[in-house]
Amino acid sequence: MTFASPPRPRPVAPRRRGPLVPTLVTLGVLVVLLLVLAQVWTEVLWFSQLGFTEVLRTEWVTRGLLFVLGFAVMAAGVGFSLSFAYRARPVYAPSTQEQANLDQYREAIEPLRRLVLVIGPVVLGLFAGGAASQQWSTVQLWLNGGRVGVTDPQWDVDLGFYLFTLPGLRFVVSFLMAVLVLSSVAAVATHYLYGGLRIGGGAGAPRTTRAARVHLSVLGALVLLLVAANYWLDRYSILTKQQTGEQRWQGAGFTDVHAVIPSKAILAVAAVVVAGAFVATAFTGNWRLPAIGVGLMVVAAVVVGGVYPAVVQRFQVQPNQQDAESEYIQRNIDATLSAYDLRDIEISEYDAKVTAEPGALREDAETTSSIRLLDPNIVSPSFKQLQQIRGFYNFPDSLSVDRYTIEGESRDTVIAVRELDLAGLNDAQRNWTNDTTVYTHGFGVVAAYGNTRGARGAPAFWEGGIPSQGQLGEYEPRIYFGQQSPEYSIVGGPEGTDGWEFDYPDDETGTGSVPFRFPTQDVSAGPSVGSLWHKALYALKFGDEQLLFSERVNENSQILYDRDPRERVAKVAPFLDLDGRVYPAVVDGRVKWIIDGYTTSDQYPYAAVRSLEDATTDSLTERSATVQALQPKQVNYIRNSVKATVDAYDGSVDLYAWDTEDPILKAWTKVFPTTLQPMSDISGDLMSHIRYPEDLFKVQRALLGQYHVTSAAEFFSGNDFWQNPGDPTATNSDVPQPPYYLTLQMPGEQDATFSLMSTFIPGGGNARNVLTGYLAVDAEAGNTPGKVSETYGKMRLLELPRDSTVPGPGQASANFTADPKVSNELNILQRGDSSVRRGNLLTLPVGGGLLYVQPVYVQAASGTTFPLLQRVLVSFGDEIGFAETLDGALDQVFGGDSGADAGDAGAEPVPEVPTEAPGEDATDDPTAEPSADATPAPSADATDARTALDEALQRARQAIVEGQEALADNDFAAYGEAQKRLDQALADAIAAEERLGG
């Protein structure tokens, strides 16, 4: 009998993986790499076109080397610890319950062990490399920094050690500490998992294998050596520490010098000794000695490093604090004045008068004639309404103050650039072609006199219109690079064509505009985008496929992007902090954006630490979109080391070394030897528009609130500290008043200069709002090529008597509001559909006292609204003037004769505001008898002339209104007709005035 054998199972063929997943993964990786390549390569093209490849190369190479080094050190350290601990594991783990419990973990991790030994160090290395690469500037300054030539008062060490070397050393120590700590954690975990380290076990049984003991002992010794290094460096870093609590000065005090610094040295030595105990353990196998050492170190850190300094502070310093801290307060004062460049301030007592006398301004005629009436933070809507021309042009919300020589006379000017704003196009006009290739640039500069006004209170423009007309002469008006420029534009077209860019509106062409073709063959304003490769790169960069398919992107095309002047300078000068204001100037026939750059540090021994953001925030930065506060960065050293310009036409960037004595700038000059141009390259025209920077002045004035006190004893008491007054025109009056540019002659000086000024009031929440100080800095750099005026940057501080009764800005504003006449007229001005805006409150040291001047603007409450200057408020002491002109208001304050003419003297008066309701005057009664001394009735001819004058003025007003409405509708034909009617009406008014004998 035979049995059939059972059928053999058929082998199961392994499932074949389909090609979809690997293909998708491969495509995903390629897409990511391509996107990264697009971003990287377009950056190279951008920097190369500007001529700053050195900056990109140096930064990227430094970052790359630090990344590789950080990655290698971290990955090697952790990887070696893991690998060594695994290879040194005992062959037979002890048969204990502890090891039996660990078996399940060993079994779970074994399939992934090789992956963990590789992936773990690699991941930690990537994080470490990224962190190390962020320190590229610290490392470059360490490598290129030099001596400063000044030593600190504690160790007599050159300040270059603190500014350059100490941050580098601390970075290295901190990084190595992180590597060793993570390596130690990895070693302990691995040794424990595989039996080289035991926690439980019988008494007397060894808890570590010899390999584990040596490994962990060496790691422990290295960690403690780094702890010792950290303690030792703390002895120097304590000179830059920030004080807390009620202490108002920075740097090492009495307790730090006599208790904390010695304790740091003791703890450093102790850490070295304990490190030696760990080394000994590697040979002896006795963990008791290092364990005792670590315990004693912890106790010492508490007692020597904490309790002892607290005892010294409580029982030795506090009972005699003023005497004990006097030396160290003086160190703080001296270092702060040096670090913030406040050593050469000219301080003088100013016993300000509060009584206005006739002719008091006779000695201040130049200052009086230059008093600025145009508030650059209010009149932007007026510029827009009167000079916008087209809805797609715009002006910033805060305009700039500069000075220009007009007909041989230097005049304060409010200036703005007519920039392109694509948001002004209607929806039907918005498409890729228009946004990118047609509407590419703004056009022209608009400038108005700062000290006077035009018809009906409008700005008195001396440059404007399209094409530009005025006193500036010929210049390149096209604005391709500005604060409101589009994200990117494509310029350039085929040779021999007029181009398709909208240049400026013109009714005579028949098309309503003049076309323009950017001359890419002669001018480089952006990277070339003519090749297919570059088109693809930029299509990926901007996520816009139109770049690949549009026929307007041709071999002559250039792409303009990163067009904001501040952004351009920040990219080519990453070592600078940039001022929050960028301002335009017409220089050598080109529109240039001027930006101030700062070098900063937080490592200056004993200098006061301040937040740049807090110091530069004021009412202007709170409400403006174009003027910014500095970044939230803690510093105790700052210099205006670089002046930068950006050409509004071709985007070229020039960096000029301004403060050649700045040690930080010297170091960066070694890092980027071809990036900075010498001051000798600055033309006379550019020099005449360079001014003292606002943000530096804000930081300095914030410090001077305390550091005008240079005596340690007085500084300790703090009874003479000041603060900057709040802005009474702001919604939040607690926010500081911004500094103001204006031309003024400081008491005791021979000439008036373009200056930046600010005021001080007593510090403290309950203090009176009276003036205690007045600060002005000469903001004018001169007009000599390559040479700065000797007085540029000279600070003058007027200290008022301690019992001063001169009103502060807040009190002066309150006095204006409380004055019955002012209040009544303001109420009348804002009746109906009008609203009143009070402009910047300027303070001027003239007439032996302090004069306040505030322009008053009126605008419609709704509809087409733009402010017009209608009145001027003036006060001197308790006297208040309120008139349609500054000249008239000054005469009111100074007894009918101020002694000097204001800039608006002789200007066309604004129509008077009635102060009484109709019918209140007795002469309105038709039955009233004329008084005996009444003025004789006018003749018939005079009556006719008066009627003609009134009628002509009425027609003039109507023509102005119609002209403004035509401008708002972009109807230039109607605007021209309105101007003709205005001219005729004014001619008729003048003829009528002549008939009246006026």
RASULBEL-V131907 format. One line per field, one symbol per residue. ss: DSSP state (H for helix, E for strand, L for the rest). phi: phi as a letter, one per 40 degrees, with the letter a starting at -180 (. if undefined). Layout:
# RASULBEL-V131907
ss->???
phi->???
This chain:
# RASULBEL-V131907
ss->LLLLLLLLLLLLLLLLLLHHHHHHHHHHHHHHHHHHHHHHHHHHHHHHHHLLHHHHHHHHHHHHHHHHHHHHHHHHHHHHHHHHHHHLLLLLLLLLHHHHHHHHHHHHHHLLHHHHHHHHHHHHHHHHHHHHHLLHHHHHHHHHLLLLLLELLLLLLEHHHHHHHHHHHHHHHHHHHHHHHHHHHHHHHHHHHLLLELLLLLLLLLLELHHHHHHHHHHHHHHHHHHHHHHHHHHHHHHHLLLLLLLLLLLLLHHHHHHHHHHHHHHHHHHHHHHHHHHHHHHHLLLHHHHHHHHHHHHHHHHHHHHHHHHHHHHHHHHHHHHHHHHHHHHHHHHHHHHLLLLLLEEEELLLELLLLLLLLHHHHHHHHHLLLLLLLLLHHHHHHHHLLLLLEELLLLLEEEEEEELLEEEEEEEEELEELHHHLLHHHLLHHHHHHHLLLEELEEEEELLLLLHHHLLLEEEELLLLEELLLLLELEELLLLLLLLEEEELLLLLLLLLEEEEEEHHHLLEEEEELLLLLLLLLLEELLLHHHHHHHHHHHLLLHHHHLLLLLLLLEEEELLLHHHHHHHHLLLLEELLLLEEEEELLEEEEEEEEEEEELLLLLLLLEEHHHHHLLHHHHHLLLLLLLLLLEELEEEEEEEEEEELLLLLEEEEELLLLLHHHHHHHHHLLLLLELHHHLLHHHHLLLELLHHHHHHHHHHHHHHLLLLHHHHHHLLLLEELLELLLLLLLLLELLLEEEEELLLLLLLLEEEEEEEEEELLLLLLLEEEEEEEEELELLLLLLLLLLLLLLEEEEELLLLLLLELHHHHHHHHHHLHHHHHHHHHHLLLLEEEEEEEEEEELLLLELEEEEEEEEEELLLLLLLEEEEEEEEELLEEEEELLHHHHHHHHLLLLLLLLLLLLLLLLLLLLLLLLLLLLHHHLLLLLLLLLLLLLLLHHHHHHHHHHHHHHHHHHHHHHHHHHHHHLLLHHHHHHHHHHHHHHHHHHHHHHHHLLL
phi->.bbccccccccccccccccccdccccccccccccccccccccccccccccgbddcccccccccccccccccccccccccccccccccccccbcdcbccccccdccccccdcbdccccbcdcccccccccccccccccccccccbcbccgbbcccbfbdcccccbcddccccccccccccccccccccccccccbgcbbcchccgcccbccccccdccccccccccccccccccdcccccbcccbgccbbbgccdccccbccdccccccccccccdccccccdccgccccccccccccccccccccbccdccdccbbcdcbcccccdccccdccccccccbfbcbccbacbcccbbcbdgccccbcccccbdcbccccbcdccdcccbcgbccbabccbcbbabbcbfgbcbcbbbabcccbcccccdcccaccccbbbcbacagbbbbccbaaccfgcdccbaigbdcbiccgcacccbcbacbcddabbbgadcgbcgbcccacacccgbgabcabccccbbbbaccbcccccdcccccccgbccccbccccbcccbbbafccdcccccccbccbcbdcbbbcacbfgbcbcbbcbbbbabbcdgcccbcccccbcaccccbccbbbccccbcbbaaaccbbbbbcccbgcbbbbccbccccccccccccbcbccccccccccccdcbcbcccccccccccccdbcccbcdcccccgcbcbaccccccccbcccdcccbcacabcdgccbcbcbbbabbbdchcbcccbcbabbabccccgbcdgbcdccdgcbbbcbcdccdbcdcdccccccdcccdcccccccccbcgbbbbbcccccbbcbggabbbbacbbbaccagcbacbcbabcbaagccbbaacbcdccccccbggacgacccccgcdccdcccbbcdgcccccccccccccbccdcccccccccccccccccccccccccccccccccfbcccccccccccccccccccccccccgb
